[in-house]
Amino acid sequence: HSDDGRKTRIRMPSGSRKTVPSTCRAIVGIAAGGGRLDKPVLKAGANYHKYKVKRNCWPKVRGSAMNPVEHPHGGGNHQHVGHPTTICRAAVPGQKVGLIAARRTGILRGGKKK
């Protein structure tokens, strides 16, 4: 701090020094844990422990891999949905899986119109 206590000199991470009012409140630097998602998850166990502390959303099982009593896409002699996956907005809750009230399906062709 300066002698009168109104100014403070801070050293930035680049090495330069700045003078700011002493009434300022700030965190200088970079956020901790940056680049954490750059490292690949190599084992299923790593994802298991990651989601165990978060919420029960892992592993995700496909509906077509289930039995027909568990999911509308389940069952059949091969793992296939067997019917269009688009479903209307007015469908009952147990039926509402897949593309709900889809305006369109398929690959988007062409750019955005200006």
Summary of the structure (lengths in Angstrom):
residues: 114
radius of gyration: 27.4
end to end distance: 55.2
largest distance: 83.4
contacts: 162
relative contact order: 0.08
helix: 16%
strand: 12%
